Amino acid sequence: MARVALVTCRPGPEVAVDRDLPVLIRELRAAGAEADAVYWDDTDVDWSGYDLAVIRSTWDYSWRAAEFTAWAERCGRATRLANPADVVRWNTDKRYLGNLAAAGVPTVPTRYIAPGDPADLPGDHEYVIKPTSGAGARFAARYTPGEHDTAVRQLARLHAEGFTAMVQPYVKGIDVSGERAVQFFGGRLLHASRKGAVLAPGTPYDEKKVAHPGLEPWTPTPAELATAERALAAVPGHADLLYARVDLVDGAGGQPCVMELELVEPNLFLDLHTGSLPVVVDAILTAAR
């Protein structure tokens, strides 16, 4: 009997509910596995007692990134961790977008402003500021050039909390064609979804956002699929990925480009894609064996 830990986080007012978790536990147990939901920061857990630990909804990690990556290293030494600790460390810092761009992957143009750097913000186009460690649009906001002073205050807040800030042009294509999430599991395409724009004009950076507005099933185009596969091929350790989500938007000329890679704890949206559940369960059991 395979023993599988589905790794999550403790409930809290700023933590979303993982609707996939009880469904996965039920189906894994029905398939003959011993499956448990386990908090990643529970110091009483013996990770070596599991054949596989699958990171599922550790949605508080961005508040405690150093602590979380240290846990991933420990867990990865005790059992098989999916995704592996080196991938977790690489992906929890969104400066990986620079690595993808250097590898020739189409990405949203991104600059980084670290603590102590001058507040060099665009003066001729709308833009987005967000931290290099974040989830669910936490501490993200969009600005016009006329909102410079407000944007500078956000930078100061991010820097005071130890974050490096990302600055990206606001991709207008999101307002037209949305953002597409192309998901892979067990080394193959699982399904795809599309959602609307998350960042409304004038929404304060510290206001809670709806992370997946207007979510709907989506069939990826050949260009979207090719871009997603190209991005994953550029990930260090990509051969060891159990799961991945590639978030795409339409860039200049309408061609898909990578907004983000979700290789740590992507929502699978199984309530939207119920037919994907057997594929996920089978891939987890295969990895556990």
N, C-alpha and C positions, 0 to 999 in steps of 0.2 A: 504493500500500500504506500503510494507516494504521499509524503507530507509536504504541504505547500503553505507558506505564509503569504497572505495578501497584505502588503504593508500599507498602512494608512496613518492618519494623525488623529489626535484627540479633537472632539467637537469643540466649537467655539463660535462666537458671534460673527467672526469674519471668515469662517471656514465653510465652504459649500458642502452640501450633503452628497456623498457618493452613492448615487442610485444604482450603479453597476455592481457595487460590492456585494450586497446580499444575494443578488442573482448569480454572480460568479461562484460564491461559496456554495450555494445550493446545487448548482450544476456540477461543480467539481466533486462534491460529496456524492452526488447521484452517479457519477462516473467511477466511483470507488476510491477517490483520494481522501486523505484527511486534510481539510482546508480550514485555516483559521484567519480571521482578521486580527492583525497585530499592530500596535502603535510602534512607530519607528523609534521613539525615544523611551520605550519601556525598558528600564535597566534590568528587569527581572527575566527578560526573554532569553532563552538559550537558542541562539540562531543555528547552532550546529545540530540541533534536533530536527531541522527541516532539510529536505532534499533541495528545495528551491524557495527563495524569497523573491516575490514579484512586487516591485514598487508600483502601487496603484494610485493612491490619493493622499500623498504626503503634502497636502496643499498649504501647509504652514512653513515649508522649507525656506522660502525666500526671506522670511524674517530671521532665520537662524542658519544661513547658508554654510558657514564654516562648521558649525556643529553637525549639520546634516551630512556634509561630505565626509567628515571624520567618521560618523556612524557608518556610512556606506563602505568605507575602507575596512572597518572592523567586521561588518556583516559579510563582506565579500571574502574575508579570510576564513570565516567560520562555515560558510556554505556557498552555494552558487547563487549569485545575486543577478537579477535581471531588472534593468540593464546593468552591466558591470560598473564597478566603482569608478574606473577611469573614464568611462563615458559620462557618468553622473557628474564627475568633477568638471569635465570639459563643457558639458551642456548647461550647468547651473550658472555659468558666466556668459552672458550674451555677447561678449566680445568674440565668441566663435563666429559671428557673422563676418567679421574681418577675415577669418581663416577661410570661410566659404568663398568670399569674394576673391581672395588671393588665388583660390583654386579654380577660378573661372565660373563659379556658380552664379547665376543671376540672383542678386539680392537687393533689398531696399537699401539705398545708400545710407551709410551710418557713420556718424562721427561720435567720438567719446570725449567727455569732459570730466576729468578726474578732480578730486578735491585739490584746490590750489591752482587749478587752471583758470585762465580768464573766461568769462561768460561770453564766448563768441557764438552768438545766436544769429540765425538768418534774419535779414532785413528786407527781403524781397519775395518771400513766399511763406505759406502756412507750414507749420512743422509740428513734430511731436517730441516730447521729452518723456523718458521713462528710465527706470534704473536698470543696470545690467543684471541684477538679480531680482526677479519679480515674477508674479503669476496672477492671472485673472485681471490684468490691466491695473494692478495695484500701483499707486503713485505714478500713473501715466496721465498725460493731458495733451491736448492739441492747442496751438496758439497761432494767432496772426502776428505779423510784425508789430502791430500797434499794442500788443499785450506784452511787450518786452519786460516791463517791470514785474509783472506777475510771474512770468517765466523765470526771471532771475531769483525770485523768492523760492520757487520750486527747486531750482538748482541748489540754493543755499540749504534747504531742508534735506535734500538727498545727500549732499556732502556732509552735513552735520551728522547724519546717520551712518556715514561711512560708505555710501554708495558712489560708484562712478555713474554718471548720467550718459544716456544715449540720446543723440539728436538725429532725427530722421525727417525728411520732407514728408508732409502729409500726402499719402498716395490717393489722389482723387478717384482712382478707379474703384476704391472700396465703396464709394457712395453709389456706384453704378452696378458693379458686378459682385460686390461683397468680398468676403475672404473665404477661401476654400481650404478645408482641412482634409488632406489625403493621408489615410491611416494604413499602416502596414502591421502585420502580426505574423510571427513565425516565418519571416522571410518573404512574404508575398502580400500583394494588395488585399486589404481587408474591406474597406469601404471608404466613402468620402462624404463630406457634408459641406454645406455653405451657410454662412451667417452674415448678418448685416454689420454695419459700422458700429464699433464699440464706443469710440470717443466722440461724443457730441460736442459741438462748439460751446465754449463757456463752462463746461463741467469742471469743477475744481479737481486738481490732481489727487487730493486726499478724500474725495467722495467715492463711495463704493460703486463699482460699475456692474452692469449686467454683462457677464463675460461672453455669452453666446446668444446674442439677440437674433430672433427670427431663424433659428437653426432649422435646416431642412436637408433631406438627402440630396446628394449631388453625384453625377457621373463625371469623373475627371476626363478632360480632353486629352488627346495624345500629347499635346505640348505640356500640359500640367503634369501628367504622369512622368514624362521624360525629365522635366525639371526636378520633380520630387526625387526620382531615382538618382539623378546626378548629384543632388545635395547629399543624399545618404551615402553615396559612394565616396564622398569627400570626408566623411566622419572618421576620425581615428578609431579603430576597433569596430568598424561597421559590420564586419562579419559576425560579431557576437551579439548583435541587437536582437532581442526578442520582439520588441515593439517599437514603433516610431510614428510620429505624426508630423507632417510637413505642412505648414501654413503658408498659403500662396495668395498673392494679390496680383492685379494687373498693373504692371509698371509702364514705363514709357513705350509707346507704340502698341500697347495692349498685350504685350508678352508677359507670361507669368514669371514672377520672381518670388524669392523666399522672403517672407516676413519673419518667421521664426521656425526653429526645429524644436519639437517637444519629444525629448528622449528620456525624460525622467518620470513624469507622472501624468501623461496625457489622459484626459477624459476620453473614454471610448465611445460614448453616446450609444450604448447598446439598447437603450429604450427606443431610439430612432432607427436602429439597424438590428432588429431582433434576429434576423437570419445569420448574423455574424457570430452569435454566441457559441454555437458548436465549434466553429473554427478556432476561437480564442481558447476554449476549454481544451481542445485537442492539442493545440500548440503548447499550452502550459504543461499538460501532462507529459508530452514528449520531452520538453525541456527538463522536467523533474526526473524523468527516468534516465 
